[in-house]
């Protein structure tokens, strides 16, 4: 069974550089053929994002919540993520992303807000129950010519973090089979 990976992009501009950065991160982090990738470009859903209730948005939220890995990406707006992404995430109840490994990503004009995904977006994802395997990833949009190299470094860091988490998870009591835990 393939890993279910998602990219959720909160850029109001469709098919943005932010989307390219996020999909490149997934494609660099994961081994080809081991995952299925779905992209949700929230710019394509602006007519429904603030509609309550919305079957369309509920279906998107459900697909994200059932994913193994989700990259949540946004351009930096006012030193934080966009209202479009916030509106999407506000639809989740407490622990609505439990079981999801989430990577927060921001793009921006310069490094002045480089801590944005770690300080602003990661805590929201954790509050929703997701596991964030390290600091958020910040990409300077003017470095698109170095995208593969920069994303490669970030992917290596996430892979190392996930490997360490996997080793710890394998040794937890929850990982033991029922027959091996009997004394």
C-alpha positions in Angstrom: 0.0 0.0 0.0 1.4 3.3 -1.0 2.0 6.2 1.4 -0.7 8.9 1.0 1.1 12.3 0.6 -0.7 15.6 0.2 0.4 19.2 -0.5 -2.0 21.9 0.7 -1.1 25.4 -0.7 -2.6 28.6 0.7 -1.3 31.0 -1.9 -4.1 33.1 -3.4 -2.3 32.8 -6.7 -3.0 29.5 -8.5 -0.1 27.3 -9.6 2.3 29.5 -7.6 6.0 29.1 -6.8 4.9 28.1 -3.3 3.2 25.1 -4.9 6.3 24.2 -6.8 8.5 24.4 -3.7 6.0 22.2 -1.7 5.7 19.5 -4.4 9.4 19.5 -5.0 9.9 18.9 -1.3 7.6 15.8 -1.3 9.2 14.5 -4.5 12.7 14.9 -3.1 11.9 13.5 0.3 10.0 10.4 -0.7 11.1 7.5 -2.8 9.4 7.4 -6.3 6.8 4.7 -6.5 6.2 4.5 -2.8 3.6 7.2 -2.5 0.6 8.7 -4.1 0.6 12.5 -4.2 -2.5 14.8 -4.2 -2.3 18.6 -4.4 -4.9 20.9 -3.0 -4.3 24.4 -4.4 -6.6 26.5 -2.2 -6.7 29.2 -4.8 -8.9 26.9 -6.8 -11.4 26.8 -3.9 -11.9 30.4 -2.9 -15.6 30.3 -3.7 -16.1 27.6 -1.0 -13.4 28.3 1.6 -15.6 30.6 3.7 -18.9 28.7 3.0 -20.3 27.0 6.1 -21.2 24.2 5.7 -19.5 23.1 2.5 -19.5 19.6 1.2 -16.6 20.4 -1.1 -14.4 21.7 1.7 -15.4 18.9 4.1 -14.3 16.4 1.5 -11.0 18.1 1.1 -10.4 18.3 4.8 -11.3 14.6 5.2 -8.8 13.6 2.5 -6.0 15.6 4.2 -6.8 14.2 7.6 -6.6 10.6 6.1 -3.1 11.3 4.7 0.2 10.0 6.0 2.3 13.1 5.1 1.0 16.6 4.4 3.1 19.6 3.4 1.2 22.8 4.3 2.6 25.6 2.3 2.0 29.4 2.2 3.7 32.5 1.1 4.6 34.8 4.0 1.9 37.4 4.5 2.3 39.9 7.4 5.0 37.7 8.9 2.7 34.7 8.9 0.7 32.3 6.7 -2.2 33.4 4.6 -5.8 33.7 5.7 -6.7 31.2 3.0 -4.6 28.5 4.7 -5.9 29.5 8.1 -9.5 29.3 6.9 -8.8 25.8 5.7 -7.2 24.7 8.9 -9.9 26.3 11.0 -12.3 23.7 9.7 -10.6 21.0 11.7 -11.8 20.1 15.2 -9.3 19.5 18.1 -7.0 16.6 17.0 -8.5 16.7 13.5 -5.0 16.0 12.1 -4.1 13.2 14.5 -2.0 10.6 12.7 -0.8 13.0 10.1 2.9 13.9 9.7 2.9 17.6 8.7 5.7 19.8 7.3 5.1 23.5 7.5 6.5 25.5 4.6 6.7 29.2 3.9 8.1 31.1 1.0 9.1 34.8 1.1 11.1 37.5 -0.4 14.0 37.3 2.0 15.1 35.6 5.2 13.6 38.2 7.5 10.7 35.9 8.3 12.6 32.6 8.1 11.3 31.4 11.5 7.7 31.9 10.3 6.8 28.3 9.5 8.3 27.1 12.8 7.0 29.8 15.0 3.6 30.4 13.4 2.4 27.4 11.4 4.0 24.5 13.2 2.2 25.2 16.5 -1.2 25.3 14.8 -0.5 21.9 13.1 0.6 20.4 16.5 -2.5 21.9 18.1 -4.6 20.0 15.5 -2.8 16.8 16.5 -0.3 16.5 13.6 3.3 15.4 14.2 5.8 18.0 12.9 9.2 16.3 12.4 11.5 19.3 12.8 11.6 22.9 12.2 9.5 24.4 9.4 11.0 24.9 5.9 11.4 28.5 4.6 12.3 29.1 1.0 13.4 32.5 -0.5 11.4 32.8 -3.7 14.2 34.6 -5.5 16.3 31.3 -5.3 14.1 29.3 -7.6 17.3 28.6 -9.7 18.6 26.7 -6.6 15.4 25.0 -5.8 16.7 21.4 -6.1 19.7 22.0 -4.0 18.0 23.9 -1.2 15.0 21.5 -1.1 17.5 18.6 -1.1 19.1 19.9 2.1 15.7 20.3 3.8 14.6 16.8 2.6 17.7 15.3 4.0 17.1 16.9 7.4 13.4 15.7 7.4 14.5 12.2 6.4 17.0 12.1 9.2 14.4 13.3 11.7 11.9 10.8 10.5 14.4 8.0 10.7 15.2 8.9 14.3 11.5 9.0 15.1 11.0 5.6 13.5 13.7 4.1 15.6 12.1 5.5 18.8 8.6 4.4 17.7 9.9 0.8 17.1 11.0 0.7 20.7 7.8 2.1 22.3 5.4 -0.1 24.2 2.7 0.8 21.6 4.9 -0.9 18.9 5.0 -4.3 20.7 2.6 -7.0 19.5 0.0 -8.2 22.0 1.7 -11.6 22.3 5.2 -10.1 23.0 3.8 -7.9 25.8 2.4 -10.7 27.8 4.5 -11.6 30.8 
